[in-house]
Amino acid sequence: MTTNRKPNEKIYISKTVTLPRLNRLSPSLEGTALKIMEESGELAQAIGKFRGLSGEQQRLEEEEAMLMVARELVDVAQTAVTMMFVLEEQYGIDLEVIMQEHITKLRHKGYCD
């Protein structure tokens, strides 16, 4: 296997996540924001069960806990994507522009290439 990489060139990895528009919902901005908070709370609870934090009585084995964390994280991501659709469709926000601004900000702060 060969690459076209220079000897000291850094490799940056990106993950693309594609989630569907939920067609059977008519979410509002406020309802979606509240749902993000709910799902984030469930994510925190899953982490708490693994770490024994926040008074969590139930501790899970690592594999079971990480599966729960992953599932809750995808719920958070789906809800965030739903809010992106709300912003685009109900408020005319061009999220491609916003995403490019975000990547530029990350690069400026040194978080990525």
Phi, psi and omega per residue, in radians:
M1 nan 2.327 3.135
T2 -2.137 2.713 3.070
T3 -2.288 2.829 3.095
N4 -1.692 0.419 -3.093
R5 -1.410 2.486 3.009
K6 -1.361 2.727 -3.041
P7 -0.918 -0.763 -3.083
N8 -1.830 0.237 -3.106
E9 -1.284 2.309 3.116
K10 -1.360 2.568 3.060
I11 -1.854 2.197 3.113
Y12 -1.888 2.339 -3.100
I13 -1.894 2.444 3.121
S14 -2.225 2.517 3.068
K15 -2.004 2.239 3.087
T16 -1.846 2.241 3.124
V17 -2.069 2.193 3.101
T18 -2.012 2.108 3.134
L19 -2.187 2.569 -3.031
P20 -1.355 2.760 2.940
R21 -1.309 2.329 -3.132
L22 -1.501 1.693 -2.987
N23 -1.220 -0.350 -3.087
R24 -1.619 0.205 3.128
L25 -2.070 2.687 2.993
S26 -2.224 1.208 -2.998
P27 -1.262 2.549 3.008
S28 -1.666 2.888 3.097
L29 -1.055 -0.832 -3.106
E30 -1.147 -0.769 -3.138
G31 -1.105 -0.677 3.135
T32 -1.210 -0.687 3.101
A33 -1.083 -0.748 3.104
L34 -1.116 -0.653 3.118
K35 -1.159 -0.660 3.065
I36 -1.050 -0.757 3.129
M37 -1.129 -0.699 3.107
E38 -1.082 -0.850 -3.132
E39 -1.141 -0.636 3.082
S40 -1.119 -0.655 3.078
G41 -1.111 -0.700 3.099
E42 -1.160 -0.620 3.054
L43 -1.110 -0.815 3.115
A44 -1.074 -0.683 3.116
Q45 -1.110 -0.719 3.117
A46 -1.087 -0.741 3.105
I47 -1.150 -0.715 3.115
G48 -1.059 -0.648 3.117
K49 -1.139 -0.581 3.119
F50 -1.324 -0.745 -3.059
R51 -1.559 -0.188 -3.100
G52 1.237 0.600 -3.085
L53 -1.682 2.911 3.002
S54 0.946 0.595 3.098
G55 1.306 0.205 3.125
E56 -1.104 2.139 -3.139
Q57 -1.442 -0.549 -3.088
Q58 -1.586 2.107 3.035
R59 -1.890 2.389 -3.114
L60 -1.856 2.729 3.009
E61 -1.167 2.692 -3.042
E62 -0.962 -0.849 -3.087
E63 -1.080 -0.793 3.128
E64 -1.128 -0.733 -3.138
A65 -1.141 -0.750 -3.118
M66 -1.187 -0.573 3.026
L67 -1.121 -0.728 3.104
M68 -1.126 -0.747 3.112
V69 -1.067 -0.793 -3.129
A70 -1.080 -0.761 3.137
R71 -1.117 -0.742 3.132
E72 -1.188 -0.626 3.106
L73 -1.105 -0.710 3.096
V74 -1.145 -0.637 3.053
D75 -1.061 -0.753 3.099
V76 -1.077 -0.799 -3.127
A77 -1.093 -0.765 3.136
Q78 -1.052 -0.742 -3.128
T79 -1.186 -0.650 3.081
A80 -1.137 -0.708 3.101
V81 -1.131 -0.696 3.079
T82 -1.026 -0.717 3.121
M83 -1.163 -0.584 3.072
M84 -1.100 -0.740 3.074
F85 -1.072 -0.717 3.106
V86 -1.042 -0.820 -3.134
L87 -1.070 -0.741 3.135
E88 -1.185 -0.872 -2.983
E89 -1.390 -0.639 -3.075
Q90 -1.682 -0.407 -3.043
Y91 -2.148 -0.004 3.069
G92 1.183 0.423 3.135
I93 -1.353 2.297 3.084
D94 -1.556 1.709 -3.073
L95 -1.237 -0.363 3.043
E96 -1.085 -0.750 3.103
V97 -1.118 -0.786 -3.136
I98 -1.075 -0.734 3.141
M99 -1.128 -0.716 3.104
Q100 -1.122 -0.714 3.072
E101 -1.061 -0.711 -3.131
H102 -1.121 -0.796 3.132
I103 -1.113 -0.709 3.083
T104 -1.056 -0.758 3.111
K105 -1.070 -0.770 3.127
L106 -1.085 -0.734 3.127
R107 -1.123 -0.754 -3.135
H108 -1.062 -0.631 3.131
K109 -1.435 -0.075 3.099
G110 1.457 0.267 -3.132
Y111 -1.374 -0.363 3.130
C112 -2.673 -3.116 -3.054
D113 -0.899 nan nan
